[in-house]
Amino acid sequence: MTQTILITGASSGIGRATAAHFAARGWNVVATMRKPEDGADLAAGNVLVTRLDVADQPSIQSAVAEAHARFGRIDALLNNAGYGAYGPLEATPMEVVRRQFDVNLFGVIATTQAVLPGMRARGRGVIVNISSVGGRMCYPFGALYHGSKWAVEGLSEALHYELVPLGIRVKLVEPGGVDTDFAGRSFVFTNDESLAEYQPMVKALLAARESADTSTFQKPQGVAEVIWEAVNDETARLRHVSGEGAKELLAARYSSAQEEAFLAGLRERFGLA
């Protein structure tokens, strides 16, 4: 029987590339997004485009029900929807804090809960959570984004233990820089210029972001290939790092001999004392 994957945040970037990648390889694809019209061109015999907002519980249940009605089951879930909220924590309203965790963490939990009954009944399935190198190391003013991704890492590792005995595999995909609109519409920066003490650091961070060389960033299709490998990996391996730059960054971050130098290098890069 043809296998089916449900993907959140499939209107662009990694989600869209993954939908195309799996569909081209004969899978049924449930490509979900907040505005289905943004993915209308994806619709085909083996691709269902439907609405799912990870912060809207009824839309999650509805999308899962549609997937079962159209394709009979969900074999794999890709929790991809997410964005980055940055800025001085002191300057950030709680509604911005809650929105970041609603989408990046609680949305992952809610969508996972929605597909687990079917996977558990069949004794088989795979859940892939898109994390980031930012789920294992941090940049300045990223308390919310990094906090949410570190939480996804912990959630996934713990879930791995409880689902392995049920025949359900959990995978983390950790991309580095990806050539998507993450730095555009998926990037939110909150600042309060009256908090003068933070402003030199804010300017340094934004300047570094503007001057960043994105020419070496991985294309979304490259991440889609890693997701394909993760979904089809029958072992209990949890983490799949995507991109050579990501592998080098994490190797430096987690080398006990280099940690102090790594952190000092980041402080210097962003003009931090």
C-alpha positions in Angstrom: 0.0 0.0 0.0 1.3 3.5 -0.9 2.6 5.3 2.1 1.3 8.7 3.2 3.1 11.7 4.8 1.5 14.7 6.4 3.6 17.9 6.3 2.9 21.1 8.3 4.1 24.4 6.9 4.2 23.1 3.3 3.4 26.4 1.5 7.1 27.3 1.1 10.7 26.4 1.9 11.6 23.1 3.5 7.9 22.0 3.7 7.2 22.6 0.1 10.4 21.0 -1.1 9.7 17.9 1.0 6.1 17.7 -0.4 7.5 17.7 -3.9 10.3 15.2 -3.0 7.9 12.6 -1.5 5.2 13.0 -4.2 7.8 12.5 -6.9 8.8 9.2 -5.2 5.3 7.9 -5.2 4.2 8.7 -1.7 0.8 10.2 -0.9 1.3 13.7 0.5 -0.9 15.8 2.8 0.5 19.2 2.3 -0.9 21.4 5.0 -0.6 25.2 5.5 -2.6 28.1 7.0 -3.7 29.3 3.6 -4.2 26.4 1.2 -4.4 28.8 -1.8 -0.7 29.3 -1.3 -0.1 25.7 -2.3 -2.9 25.1 -4.8 -0.3 24.3 -7.5 0.9 21.3 -5.5 -2.5 19.6 -5.6 -2.5 16.3 -7.6 -3.9 12.8 -7.4 -1.4 11.8 -4.7 -1.2 15.3 -3.1 -3.9 16.7 -0.8 -3.6 20.4 0.0 -5.5 21.4 3.0 -5.6 23.9 5.9 -3.8 23.3 9.1 -2.7 26.0 11.5 -0.6 24.4 14.3 -2.0 27.0 16.7 -5.6 26.0 15.9 -6.5 22.6 17.4 -9.8 22.1 15.3 -7.8 22.7 12.1 -5.3 20.0 13.1 -8.1 17.4 13.8 -9.8 18.4 10.5 -6.6 17.9 8.5 -5.9 14.5 10.0 -9.5 13.4 9.4 -9.2 14.6 5.7 -5.9 12.7 5.3 -7.5 9.4 6.6 -10.6 10.0 4.4 -8.5 10.5 1.3 -5.6 8.1 1.8 -6.7 5.7 4.6 -3.8 6.4 7.0 -0.8 8.5 7.9 2.5 6.7 7.9 4.8 9.7 8.6 4.4 13.1 10.1 6.7 16.0 9.4 6.4 18.7 12.0 7.9 21.5 9.9 5.9 24.7 10.6 7.8 27.3 12.6 9.4 30.7 12.6 12.0 32.7 14.6 11.2 35.4 17.2 14.2 37.3 18.3 15.0 40.4 20.4 15.9 41.4 24.0 13.7 39.3 26.3 13.1 42.3 28.5 11.6 44.1 25.5 9.3 41.2 24.4 5.6 41.2 25.2 4.2 38.0 26.6 1.9 37.6 23.6 5.0 37.4 21.4 6.5 34.8 23.8 3.4 32.7 23.8 3.0 32.8 20.0 6.5 31.6 19.5 6.0 28.6 21.7 2.4 28.0 20.4 3.8 27.5 16.9 7.2 26.0 17.4 6.5 23.7 20.4 2.9 23.3 21.3 1.9 22.9 17.6 4.4 20.0 17.4 2.8 18.4 20.4 -0.8 18.9 19.2 -0.1 17.6 15.7 1.8 14.6 17.1 -1.0 13.8 19.5 -3.5 13.9 16.5 -1.6 11.3 14.4 -0.5 8.9 17.2 -3.7 6.9 17.6 -3.6 5.7 14.1 0.1 4.9 14.2 -0.3 3.1 17.5 -3.1 1.0 16.2 -1.0 -0.1 13.3 2.1 -0.5 15.4 4.2 1.5 12.9 5.0 5.1 11.9 7.6 7.8 12.0 7.5 11.3 13.4 10.1 13.8 12.1 10.5 17.1 13.9 12.4 19.9 12.3 14.7 21.3 14.8 17.8 23.3 13.9 21.4 23.8 14.8 19.7 26.4 16.9 18.2 23.6 18.9 21.7 22.7 20.2 23.5 26.1 20.2 22.4 29.7 20.5 22.8 33.1 19.1 22.3 36.4 21.0 18.7 37.6 21.4 17.3 34.3 20.4 16.0 33.3 23.8 12.5 32.5 22.4 13.5 30.8 19.1 16.3 28.8 20.7 14.3 28.0 23.8 11.5 26.6 21.6 13.9 24.5 19.5 15.8 23.2 22.5 12.4 22.2 23.9 11.6 20.4 20.6 14.9 18.5 21.0 14.0 17.5 24.6 10.5 16.6 23.6 11.7 14.4 20.7 14.4 12.6 22.7 11.9 11.8 25.5 9.2 10.7 23.0 11.8 8.5 21.3 11.9 6.3 24.4 8.2 5.9 24.8 7.3 5.3 21.2 10.1 2.9 20.2 8.3 0.0 22.0 5.2 0.8 20.0 7.0 0.5 16.6 6.9 4.3 16.1 10.2 6.0 15.3 11.0 9.6 16.2 13.6 11.6 14.2 15.1 15.1 14.6 16.3 16.9 11.5 18.7 19.7 12.3 19.5 22.0 9.4 22.0 24.8 9.5 21.5 27.9 7.2 18.9 27.2 4.6 18.1 29.3 1.6 14.4 30.0 2.5 12.4 33.0 3.7 13.2 32.3 7.3 15.1 35.6 7.5 12.1 37.3 5.9 8.5 36.6 6.7 9.5 33.9 9.1 11.6 36.3 11.2 10.2 38.5 14.0 12.4 40.9 15.9 11.2 42.8 18.9 13.1 45.8 20.3 12.5 48.8 22.6 15.0 51.5 21.8 14.3 53.1 25.2 16.3 50.2 26.7 19.5 51.9 25.8 21.8 49.3 27.3 20.8 46.7 24.7 21.1 48.9 21.6 24.8 48.4 20.8 24.2 44.7 20.9 21.0 44.9 18.8 22.8 47.0 16.2 25.7 44.5 16.1 23.3 41.6 15.7 21.3 43.2 12.9 24.4 44.3 11.1 25.8 40.8 11.2 22.5 39.4 9.9 22.5 41.9 7.0 26.1 41.1 6.0 25.8 37.3 6.4 27.0 35.4 3.4 24.0 33.2 2.5 25.7 31.9 -0.7 26.7 28.7 1.1 23.3 28.1 2.6 21.8 24.7 1.9 18.9 24.6 -0.5 15.5 23.4 0.8 15.8 20.4 -1.5 18.9 19.3 0.3 17.0 19.3 3.6 14.2 17.4 1.9 16.7 14.7 1.0 17.8 14.4 4.6 14.1 14.2 5.7 13.6 11.4 3.1 16.6 9.5 4.6 15.3 10.0 8.1 11.8 8.8 7.3 13.2 5.7 5.6 15.8 5.0 8.3 14.5 1.9 10.1 17.1 2.2 12.9 16.6 4.0 16.3 18.9 6.8 15.3 17.4 10.1 16.6 19.3 13.0 15.1 20.0 13.7 11.4 22.1 16.9 10.8 21.5 18.6 7.5 24.3 20.4 5.8 28.1 20.3 6.1 28.1 23.8 7.7 25.7 22.5 10.4 27.9 19.5 11.1 31.0 21.7 11.4 29.2 24.1 13.7 27.9 21.4 16.0 31.2 19.7 16.1 32.8 22.9 17.3 30.1 23.6 19.8 30.2 20.2 21.4 34.0 19.8 21.5 34.8 20.1 25.2 38.3 21.4 24.3 36.7 24.2 22.1 33.6 25.3 24.0 35.1 28.3 25.7 36.7 29.5 22.4 33.4 28.8 20.6 31.4 31.0 23.0 34.1 33.7 23.0 34.0 33.7 19.2 30.3 34.3 19.1 30.5 37.1 21.6 33.2 38.7 19.5 31.2 38.3 16.3 28.3 40.1 17.8 30.2 42.7 19.6 29.4 41.4 23.1 31.8 41.9 26.0 
